[in-house]
Amino acid sequence: MTKLKPGDKAPEFKGIDQDGNPISLNDFKGKKLVLYFYPKDSTPGCTSQACNLRDNYDLLLEKGYKVVGVSADSEKSHKKFIEKHSLPFPLIADTEKEILKAFDVWGPKKFMGREFLGIHRTTFVIDEEGKIEEVIEKVKTKDHTSQIITG
């Protein structure tokens, strides 16, 4: 669970997308950003979430949002995921987990009685000034866009 909350300044970040392009928080000054963190490319929940954002991408753009996904997968994995599902937005390969840790979404998880370190599925809606407008921790993967838009 992240300690970041609405009203906090979003942590500065720099990462590399699926094509090797740099992406940073500064790229989105004056724009609203949906920065979503997800556990793993091509898993059922992550695929549902990405496809929901893809299917509603025009609506998100209409509302003024840019969308960027982040996981610890490699650029190559992201590229395959994007191509397979025709995702229209970039995915940052945070293999060093620097952005994950800055947003406090990397930590202990439990699954089937086993504890391990992993990514907590969390979405941050960041305003034009770089402030966090909303933190969505209980992500509905099949209906994520409505969570973002209705706030």
Backbone hydrogen bonds in HBPLUS format (Angstrom, degrees):
<---DONOR---> <-ACCEPTOR-->    atom                        ^
c    i                          cat <-CA-CA->   ^        H-A-AA   ^      H-
h    n   atom  resd res      DA  || num        DHA   H-A  angle D-A-AA Bond
n    s   type  num  typ     dist DA aas  dist angle  dist       angle   num
A0008-ASP N   A0005-LYS O   3.00 MM   3  5.76 164.3  2.03 146.0 150.0     1
A0007-GLY N   A0132-ILE O   2.71 MM 125  5.43 166.2  1.73 157.3 157.6     2
A0132-ILE N   A0008-ASP O   2.76 MM 124  5.52 173.3  1.76 175.3 177.0     3
A0010-ALA N   A0130-GLY O   2.81 MM 120  5.73 169.6  1.82 159.1 162.6     4
A0025-LEU N   A0013-PHE O   3.18 MM  12  5.64 143.2  2.32 142.7 147.1     5
A0015-GLY N   A0023-ILE O   2.77 MM   8  5.28 154.8  1.83 153.9 162.6     6
A0023-ILE N   A0015-GLY O   2.79 MM   8  5.28 153.0  1.86 146.2 149.1     7
A0093-ALA N   A0016-ILE O   2.89 MM  77  5.92 167.7  1.90 172.2 168.1     8
A0017-ASP N   A0021-ASN O   2.84 MM   4  5.35 161.3  1.87 149.2 154.2     9
A0020-GLY N   A0017-ASP O   2.96 MM   3  5.27 166.4  1.98 118.4 120.8    10
A0027-ASP N   A0024-SER O   3.07 MM   3  5.52 145.0  2.19 109.2 118.3    11
A0028-PHE N   A0025-LEU O   2.98 MM   3  5.70 164.9  2.00 122.7 127.8    12
A0029-LYS N   A0026-ASN O   3.25 MM   3  5.45 168.0  2.27 115.9 114.5    13
A0031-LYS N   A0028-PHE O   2.88 MM   3  5.18 150.1  1.97 139.2 136.4    14
A0030-GLY N   A0128-GLU O   2.90 MM  98  4.16 171.7  1.90 133.5 130.7    15
A0066-LYS N   A0032-LYS O   2.84 MM  34  6.16 147.1  1.95 144.0 153.1    16
A0033-LEU N   A0126-ILE O   2.85 MM  93  5.03 164.2  1.88 148.0 153.4    17
A0126-ILE N   A0033-LEU O   2.77 MM  93  5.03 170.0  1.78 154.8 158.0    18
A0034-VAL N   A0066-LYS O   2.74 MM  32  6.03 161.5  1.77 160.4 166.7    19
A0068-VAL N   A0034-VAL O   2.96 MM  34  6.30 159.7  2.01 169.0 166.6    20
A0035-LEU N   A0124-PHE O   2.87 MM  89  5.20 165.7  1.89 163.9 162.9    21
A0124-PHE N   A0035-LEU O   2.87 MM  89  5.20 169.9  1.88 146.2 149.3    22
A0036-TYR N   A0068-VAL O   2.94 MM  32  6.40 160.2  1.98 158.0 163.5    23
A0070-VAL N   A0036-TYR O   2.79 MM  34  6.13 139.9  1.95 158.3 163.3    24
A0037-PHE N   A0122-THR O   2.80 MM  85  5.30 176.3  1.80 164.7 166.0    25
A0122-THR N   A0037-PHE O   3.20 MM  85  5.30 141.8  2.36 128.7 139.7    26
A0038-TYR N   A0070-VAL O   3.08 MM  32  6.41 157.3  2.13 160.1 165.0    27
A0047-THR N   A0043-THR O   2.84 MM   4  5.86 154.5  1.90 162.6 170.4    28
A0048-SER N   A0044-PRO O   2.97 MM   4  6.18 161.5  2.01 150.1 155.0    29
A0049-GLN N   A0045-GLY O   2.99 MM   4  6.19 161.3  2.02 147.7 152.6    30
A0050-ALA N   A0046-CYS O   2.98 MM   4  6.11 169.0  2.00 145.8 149.0    31
A0051-CYS N   A0047-THR O   2.88 MM   4  5.97 161.4  1.92 151.7 157.3    32
A0052-ASN N   A0048-SER O   2.91 MM   4  6.04 146.9  2.03 144.4 153.3    33
A0053-LEU N   A0049-GLN O   3.07 MM   4  6.38 158.4  2.11 151.4 156.7    34
A0054-ARG N   A0050-ALA O   2.86 MM   4  6.11 150.6  1.95 142.9 152.3    35
A0055-ASP N   A0051-CYS O   2.81 MM   4  5.93 163.8  1.83 147.4 151.3    36
A0056-ASN N   A0052-ASN O   3.19 MM   4  6.29 134.4  2.41 136.6 147.2    37
A0057-TYR N   A0054-ARG O   3.17 MM   3  4.93 167.6  2.18 107.1 108.2    38
A0060-LEU N   A0056-ASN O   2.99 MM   4  6.34 157.0  2.04 154.0 161.2    39
A0061-LEU N   A0057-TYR O   2.87 MM   4  6.17 160.5  1.91 155.3 160.4    40
A0062-GLU N   A0058-ASP O   2.86 MM   4  6.06 156.9  1.91 145.6 152.4    41
A0063-LYS N   A0059-LEU O   3.00 MM   4  6.28 144.8  2.13 144.3 153.2    42
A0065-TYR N   A0060-LEU O   2.89 MM   5  5.30 161.0  1.92 152.5 146.1    43
A0064-GLY N   A0061-LEU O   2.84 MM   3  4.94 153.9  1.90 105.3 113.1    44
A0069-GLY N   A0090-PRO O   3.11 MM  21  6.51 166.4  2.13 151.6 154.0    45
A0092-ILE N   A0069-GLY O   2.72 MM  23  6.14 164.0  1.74 159.2 157.8    46
A0071-SER N   A0092-ILE O   3.36 MM  21  6.65 164.1  2.38 171.6 169.3    47
A0094-ASP N   A0071-SER O   2.88 MM  23  5.83 164.7  1.91 165.2 160.2    48
A0078-HIS N   A0074-SER O   2.98 MM   4  6.26 163.3  2.01 152.3 156.9    49
A0079-LYS N   A0075-GLU O   2.85 MM   4  6.09 157.6  1.90 151.8 158.1    50
A0080-LYS N   A0076-LYS O   3.11 MM   4  6.40 159.2  2.15 149.4 153.7    51
A0081-PHE N   A0077-SER O   2.99 MM   4  6.22 161.0  2.03 151.2 156.8    52
A0082-ILE N   A0078-HIS O   2.84 MM   4  6.05 164.0  1.86 158.0 161.7    53
A0083-GLU N   A0079-LYS O   2.95 MM   4  6.12 164.4  1.97 148.7 153.3    54
A0084-LYS N   A0080-LYS O   2.86 MM   4  5.94 164.6  1.88 151.3 156.1    55
A0085-HIS N   A0081-PHE O   3.17 MM   4  6.24 151.3  2.25 143.2 149.8    56
A0086-SER N   A0082-ILE O   2.74 MM   4  5.40 106.1  2.29 142.9 157.7    57
A0087-LEU N   A0082-ILE O   3.08 MM   5  4.81 152.4  2.16 126.7 134.4    58
A0097-LYS N   A0094-ASP O   2.91 MM   3  5.10 153.5  1.98 107.7 116.4    59
A0101-LYS N   A0097-LYS O   3.08 MM   4  6.07 154.0  2.15 134.8 141.1    60
A0102-ALA N   A0098-GLU O   2.95 MM   4  6.13 152.6  2.03 140.6 148.9    61
A0103-PHE N   A0099-ILE O   2.96 MM   4  6.19 153.1  2.03 153.8 159.2    62
A0105-VAL N   A0100-LEU O   2.94 MM   5  5.38 171.0  1.94 158.7 158.8    63
A0104-ASP N   A0101-LYS O   3.00 MM   3  4.68 150.9  2.08  95.1 103.9    64
A0120-HIS N   A0105-VAL O   2.71 MM  15  5.09 168.0  1.72 157.6 161.6    65
A0107-GLY N   A0118-GLY O   2.95 MM  11  5.57 165.6  1.97 158.2 161.6    66
A0118-GLY N   A0107-GLY O   2.87 MM  11  5.57 158.5  1.91 144.5 148.5    67
A0109-LYS N   A0116-PHE O   2.66 MM   7  5.44 151.2  1.74 163.4 173.6    68
A0116-PHE N   A0109-LYS O   2.95 MM   7  5.44 154.9  2.02 147.0 154.1    69
A0111-PHE N   A0114-ARG O   2.87 MM   3  5.30 156.4  1.92 148.4 156.2    70
A0114-ARG N   A0111-PHE O   2.98 MM   3  5.30 163.3  2.01 114.8 119.8    71
A0123-THR N   A0136-ILE O   2.93 MM  13  5.01 159.6  1.97 139.9 146.7    72
A0136-ILE N   A0123-THR O   2.77 MM  13  5.01 172.0  1.77 155.6 158.4    73
A0125-VAL N   A0134-GLU O   2.90 MM   9  5.05 167.8  1.92 146.8 150.0    74
A0133-GLU N   A0125-VAL O   2.64 MM   8  5.42 161.0  1.67 158.0 164.5    75
A0134-GLU N   A0125-VAL O   3.24 MM   9  5.05 154.1  2.31 135.1 137.8    76
A0127-ASP N   A0131-LYS O   2.75 MM   4  5.41 162.5  1.78 164.1 162.9    77
A0130-GLY N   A0127-ASP O   2.98 MM   3  5.41 165.1  2.01 116.6 120.8    78
A0143-ASP N   A0140-LYS O   3.02 MM   3  5.36 151.3  2.11 111.9 120.9    79
A0147-GLN N   A0144-HIS O   3.01 MM   3  5.18 123.8  2.34 100.8 115.6    80
A0148-ILE N   A0144-HIS O   3.15 MM   4  6.53 149.3  2.25 150.6 159.1    81
A0148-ILE N   A0145-THR O   3.06 MM   3  5.12 119.1  2.44  96.8 111.7    82
A0149-ILE N   A0145-THR O   2.93 MM   4  6.19 168.4  1.94 162.0 164.1    83
A0150-THR N   A0146-SER O   2.95 MM   4  5.77 162.4  1.98 142.0 147.4    84
A0151-GLY N   A0147-GLN O   3.11 MM   4  5.71 130.6  2.36 124.1 135.5    85
